[in-house]
Amino acid sequence: MALKIRCAWCEKDDLYRNYHDYEWGKPVYDDDKLFEFLILETFQAGLSWYTILSKRENFRKALAGFDCKTIALYNDEKVQELMLNAGIIRNLLKIKASISNAIAFIKVQEEFGNFSKYIWNFVDEKPILNMPKKHQDIPATTPLSDAISNDLKKRGFKFVGSTVIYAYLQATGIVNDHVEDCWTKNEFNFPT
């Protein structure tokens, strides 16, 4: 059996490898999944993605399966309950941002029909395939992430700086930054 060549950042353990192999960079069009990644990236700001990934199932349980309509209704009592949950990141601003982001997400869905249409419109509905030679060639932000970040902020989203949004674009496959010799470039059926 041939050894799979992967992006070097994911070789920490199986949790990271599985995320890399089956999710990171794979285009996401489903609003529920797009919202999940938005919430996870909100909590990731300033932390490692591995920290968030290792708590993902705890977040799923604590945040109603990432249901935006439920999260949008969270009150102060629910916020305090979340602040006591050791299984998630207990940051008051990020917890409140997840509620604001759920409300803003629903507004975008109402305006565009769905969030997927809104976010994919920034790239004319086609994933950007960068194919960097090595991980160090990947930027932290781009003019695209700047533009989306600015637009999301105008719409009331929180913790959506350009760096967070670039990571979101990578996670949801809107931007594919798998290195050129990574096995996934063929697996996800991207144009070459």
C-alpha positions as CSV (number, residue, x, y, z in Angstrom):
1,M,0.0,0.0,0.0
2,A,1.4,3.4,-1.1
3,L,2.0,6.0,1.6
4,K,-0.2,9.0,1.2
5,I,1.6,12.3,0.8
6,R,-0.2,15.0,2.9
7,C,0.2,18.6,3.8
8,A,2.8,18.6,6.5
9,W,0.7,20.5,9.1
10,C,-1.7,17.5,9.6
11,E,0.8,14.8,10.6
12,K,0.3,15.4,14.3
13,D,-2.2,12.5,14.8
14,D,-5.2,10.7,13.3
15,L,-7.6,13.4,14.3
16,Y,-5.7,15.9,12.2
17,R,-5.0,13.5,9.4
18,N,-8.7,12.5,9.1
19,Y,-9.8,16.2,9.1
20,H,-7.2,16.9,6.4
21,D,-8.0,13.9,4.3
22,Y,-11.8,14.2,4.3
23,E,-12.8,17.8,5.1
24,W,-10.1,20.5,4.8
25,G,-10.3,22.0,1.3
26,K,-13.3,20.0,0.2
27,P,-16.0,22.3,-1.1
28,V,-18.9,22.8,1.3
29,Y,-22.3,24.0,-0.1
30,D,-24.5,22.9,2.8
31,D,-25.6,25.8,5.0
32,D,-25.6,23.7,8.2
33,K,-22.0,22.7,7.6
34,L,-21.0,26.3,6.5
35,F,-22.5,27.5,9.8
36,E,-20.7,24.9,11.8
37,F,-17.3,25.9,10.3
38,L,-18.1,29.6,10.9
39,I,-18.8,29.0,14.6
40,L,-15.7,26.8,15.0
41,E,-13.5,29.4,13.3
42,T,-15.1,32.1,15.6
43,F,-13.9,30.1,18.6
44,Q,-10.6,29.4,17.0
45,A,-9.5,33.1,16.8
46,G,-6.2,33.3,18.6
47,L,-6.0,29.6,19.3
48,S,-4.8,26.6,17.4
49,W,-7.2,24.8,15.0
50,Y,-6.2,21.5,16.7
51,T,-7.6,22.8,20.0
52,I,-10.9,23.5,18.4
53,L,-10.9,20.3,16.4
54,S,-10.3,18.2,19.5
55,K,-13.3,20.0,21.2
56,R,-15.6,19.8,18.1
57,E,-18.0,17.2,19.4
58,N,-18.2,19.0,22.8
59,F,-19.1,22.2,20.8
60,R,-21.7,20.2,18.8
61,K,-23.4,19.0,22.0
62,A,-23.2,22.4,23.8
63,L,-24.4,24.4,20.7
64,A,-27.5,22.4,19.7
65,G,-25.7,20.5,16.9
66,F,-24.7,23.9,15.4
67,D,-28.3,24.8,14.7
68,C,-28.3,28.5,13.8
69,K,-32.0,29.0,14.6
70,T,-31.6,27.6,18.1
71,I,-28.3,29.5,18.8
72,A,-29.9,32.8,17.7
73,L,-32.4,32.4,20.6
74,Y,-29.8,31.9,23.3
75,N,-30.3,34.2,26.3
76,D,-28.1,35.3,29.2
77,E,-29.0,32.1,31.2
78,K,-27.8,29.9,28.3
79,V,-24.6,32.1,28.0
80,Q,-23.9,31.5,31.7
81,E,-24.5,27.7,31.2
82,L,-22.0,27.7,28.3
83,M,-19.5,29.6,30.4
84,L,-19.5,26.7,32.9
85,N,-19.0,24.1,30.2
86,A,-15.4,22.9,30.5
87,G,-15.7,21.0,27.2
88,I,-15.7,24.1,25.1
89,I,-13.7,27.4,24.9
90,R,-15.2,29.4,27.8
91,N,-14.7,32.9,26.3
92,L,-17.6,35.2,26.9
93,L,-17.0,37.4,23.9
94,K,-16.8,34.3,21.6
95,I,-19.9,32.7,23.1
96,K,-21.8,36.0,22.5
97,A,-20.3,36.3,19.0
98,S,-21.7,32.8,18.2
99,I,-25.2,34.1,19.0
100,S,-24.6,37.3,17.0
101,N,-23.3,35.2,14.1
102,A,-26.3,32.9,14.2
103,I,-28.6,35.9,13.9
104,A,-26.5,37.5,11.1
105,F,-26.3,34.1,9.3
106,I,-30.1,33.8,9.3
107,K,-30.4,37.3,7.9
108,V,-28.0,36.4,5.0
109,Q,-30.1,33.3,4.4
110,E,-33.2,35.4,4.2
111,E,-31.6,37.9,1.8
112,F,-29.9,35.4,-0.5
113,G,-32.0,32.3,-0.2
114,N,-29.2,30.5,1.6
115,F,-25.7,31.3,3.0
116,S,-24.0,29.1,0.4
117,K,-25.2,31.3,-2.4
118,Y,-23.9,34.4,-0.6
119,I,-20.4,33.0,0.3
120,W,-19.8,31.2,-3.0
121,N,-20.7,34.3,-5.0
122,F,-17.4,35.9,-3.9
123,V,-15.6,33.3,-6.1
124,D,-18.2,33.0,-8.9
125,E,-19.2,29.6,-7.4
126,K,-15.8,28.0,-8.3
127,P,-13.2,26.9,-5.8
128,I,-9.9,28.7,-6.0
129,L,-7.2,26.1,-6.4
130,N,-3.8,27.5,-5.3
131,M,-1.6,24.4,-5.2
132,P,1.3,25.9,-3.2
133,K,4.6,24.1,-3.3
134,K,4.9,24.1,0.5
135,H,2.9,25.1,3.5
136,Q,5.0,28.2,4.1
137,D,3.8,29.6,0.7
138,I,0.2,29.9,2.1
139,P,-0.8,33.4,3.1
140,A,-2.6,34.3,6.3
141,T,-4.9,36.7,4.5
142,T,-5.7,37.7,0.9
143,P,-7.7,40.5,-0.8
144,L,-10.5,37.9,-1.0
145,S,-10.5,37.3,2.7
146,D,-10.3,41.0,3.4
147,A,-13.3,41.7,1.2
148,I,-15.4,38.9,2.8
149,S,-14.4,39.9,6.3
150,N,-15.4,43.5,5.7
151,D,-18.7,42.5,4.2
152,L,-19.5,40.1,7.1
153,K,-18.7,42.7,9.6
154,K,-21.1,45.2,7.9
155,R,-23.7,42.4,8.3
156,G,-23.2,42.1,12.0
157,F,-20.8,39.1,12.2
158,K,-18.2,39.1,15.0
159,F,-14.7,37.5,15.2
160,V,-14.5,37.5,11.4
161,G,-11.2,39.2,10.8
162,S,-9.4,38.5,7.6
163,T,-7.2,35.7,9.1
164,V,-10.2,33.9,10.5
165,I,-12.0,34.2,7.2
166,Y,-9.1,32.9,5.2
167,A,-9.0,29.9,7.5
168,Y,-12.8,29.5,7.0
169,L,-12.4,29.7,3.2
170,Q,-9.7,26.9,3.4
171,A,-11.8,24.8,5.7
172,T,-14.9,25.0,3.5
173,G,-13.0,24.4,0.2
174,I,-13.8,27.8,-1.2
175,V,-10.0,28.1,-1.3
176,N,-8.0,25.0,-1.7
177,D,-4.5,25.3,-0.3
178,H,-3.4,21.7,-0.3
179,V,0.2,21.6,-1.3
180,E,0.8,20.4,-4.9
181,D,2.0,16.9,-4.0
182,C,-0.8,16.2,-1.5
183,W,-2.9,13.2,-2.5
184,T,-6.2,15.0,-2.0
185,K,-5.9,17.2,-5.1
186,N,-7.3,14.3,-7.1
187,E,-9.6,12.9,-4.4
188,F,-11.7,16.1,-4.3
189,N,-11.9,16.2,-8.2
190,F,-10.5,19.7,-8.6
191,P,-9.5,20.9,-12.0
192,T,-5.7,20.7,-12.7
